[in-house]
Amino acid sequence: MILLKIEEAFGKVLKDVRLEKSMSQEELAYLSGLDRTFISMLERGKRQPSLTTLFDLSSALEVQPNQLINQIEKLLTTH
């Protein structure tokens, strides 16, 4: 069993949701007001989002923040 770190689980969920929405990192960055390189670091598990960033990303992705959190929890409990 591989244990994911929280930031890695967040990155996987963020990337999965972004791709489900057929959105590029550049588009997500623009819509969320964040830098594309920061989005990349989040997706690679190199950075952790603040609560404000979580809400900004959720808004840009048109999902509720708790949907992202729930998916992260599932990953953490199954890996």
Contact map, one row per residue, 1 for C-alpha under 8 A:
1110000000000000000000000000000000000000000000000000000000000000000000000000001
1111000000000000000000000000000000000000000000000000000000000000000000000000001
1111100000000000000000000000000000000000000000000000000000000000000000000001001
0111110110000000000000000000000000000000000000000000000000000000000000000011001
0011111110000000000000000000000000000000000000000000000000000000000000000001000
0001111111000000000000000000000000000000000000000000000000000000000000010001000
0000111111100000000000000000000000000000010011110000000000000000000000000000000
0001111111110000000000000000000000000000001111000000000000000000000000000000000
0001111111111000000000000000000000000000000010000000000000000000000000010011000
0000011111111100000000000000000000000000011010010000000000000000000100010000000
0000001111111110000000000000000000000000011110000000000000000000000000000000000
0000000111111111000000000000000000000000001110000000000000000000000000000000000
0000000011111111100000000000000000000000000000000000000000000000000100110000000
0000000001111111110000000000000000000000011000000000000000000000000100000000000
0000000000111111111000000000000000000000001000000000000000000000000000000000000
0000000000011111111100000000000000000000000000000000000000000000000000000000000
0000000000001111111110000000000000000000000000000000000000001000000000000000000
0000000000000111111111111001000000000000000000000000000000001000000000000000000
0000000000000011111111110000000000000000000000000000000000000000000000000000000
0000000000000001111111100000000000000000000000000000000000000000000000000000000
0000000000000000111111100000000000000000000000000000000000001000000000000000000
0000000000000000011111110000000000000000000000000000000000000000000000000000000
0000000000000000011111111011000000000000000000000000000000000000000000000000000
0000000000000000011001111111000000000000000000000000000000000000000000000000000
0000000000000000010000111111100000010011000000000000000000000000000000000000000
0000000000000000000000011111110000010000000000000000000000000000000000000000000
0000000000000000000000111111111000000000000000000000000000000000000000000000000
0000000000000000010000111111111101010010000000000000000010011000000000000000000
0000000000000000000000001111111111110010000000000000000000000000000000000000000
0000000000000000000000000111111111110000000000000000000000000000000000000000000
0000000000000000000000000011111111000000000000000000000000010000000000000000000
0000000000000000000000000001111111000000000000000000000110110000000000000000000
0000000000000000000000000000111111100000000000000000000100000000000000000000000
0000000000000000000000000001111111110110000000000000000000000000000000000000000
0000000000000000000000000000110011111110000000000000000000000000000000000000000
0000000000000000000000001101110001111111000000000000000000000000000000000000000
0000000000000000000000000000000000111111100000000000000000000000000000000000000
0000000000000000000000000000000001111111110000100000000000000000000000000000000
0000000000000000000000001001100001111111111000000000000000000000000000000000000
0000000000000000000000001000000000011111111100000000000000000000000000000000000
0000000000000000000000000000000000001111111111100000000000000000000000000000000
0000001001100100000000000000000000000111111111111000000000000000000000000000000
0000000101110110000000000000000000000011111111000000000000000000000000000000000
0000000100110000000000000000000000000001111111100000000000000000000000000000000
0000001111110000000000000000000000000000111111110000000000000000000000000000000
0000001100000000000000000000000000000000111111110000000000000000000000000000000
0000001000000000000000000000000000000100110111111000000000000000000000000000000
0000001001000000000000000000000000000000010011111100000000000000000000000000000
0000000000000000000000000000000000000000010000111111110000000000000000000000000
0000000000000000000000000000000000000000000000011111110000000000000000000000000
0000000000000000000000000000000000000000000000001111111000000000000000000000000
0000000000000000000000000000000000000000000000001111111100000000000000000000000
0000000000000000000000000000000000000000000000001111111110000000000000000000000
0000000000000000000000000000000000000000000000001111111111000000100000000000000
0000000000000000000000000000000000000000000000000011111111100000100000000000000
0000000000000000000000000000000110000000000000000001111111110000000000000000000
0000000000000000000000000001000100000000000000000000111111111000000000000000000
0000000000000000000000000000000000000000000000000000011111111111100100000000000
0000000000000000000000000000000100000000000000000000001111111111000000000000000
0000000000000000000000000001001100000000000000000000000111111110000000000000000
0000000000000000110010000001000000000000000000000000000011111110000000000000000
0000000000000000000000000000000000000000000000000000000001111111000000000000000
0000000000000000000000000000000000000000000000000000000001111111101100000000000
0000000000000000000000000000000000000000000000000000000001100111111100000000000
0000000000000000000000000000000000000000000000000000011001000011111110000000000
0000000000000000000000000000000000000000000000000000000000000001111111000000000
0000000000000000000000000000000000000000000000000000000000000011111111100000000
0000000001001100000000000000000000000000000000000000000001000011111111110000000
0000000000000000000000000000000000000000000000000000000000000000111111111000000
0000000000000000000000000000000000000000000000000000000000000000011111111100000
0000000000001000000000000000000000000000000000000000000000000000001111111110000
0000010011001000000000000000000000000000000000000000000000000000000111111111000
0000000000000000000000000000000000000000000000000000000000000000000011111111100
0000000000000000000000000000000000000000000000000000000000000000000001111111110
0001000010000000000000000000000000000000000000000000000000000000000000111111111
0011110010000000000000000000000000000000000000000000000000000000000000011111111
0000000000000000000000000000000000000000000000000000000000000000000000001111111
0000000000000000000000000000000000000000000000000000000000000000000000000111111
1111000000000000000000000000000000000000000000000000000000000000000000000011111
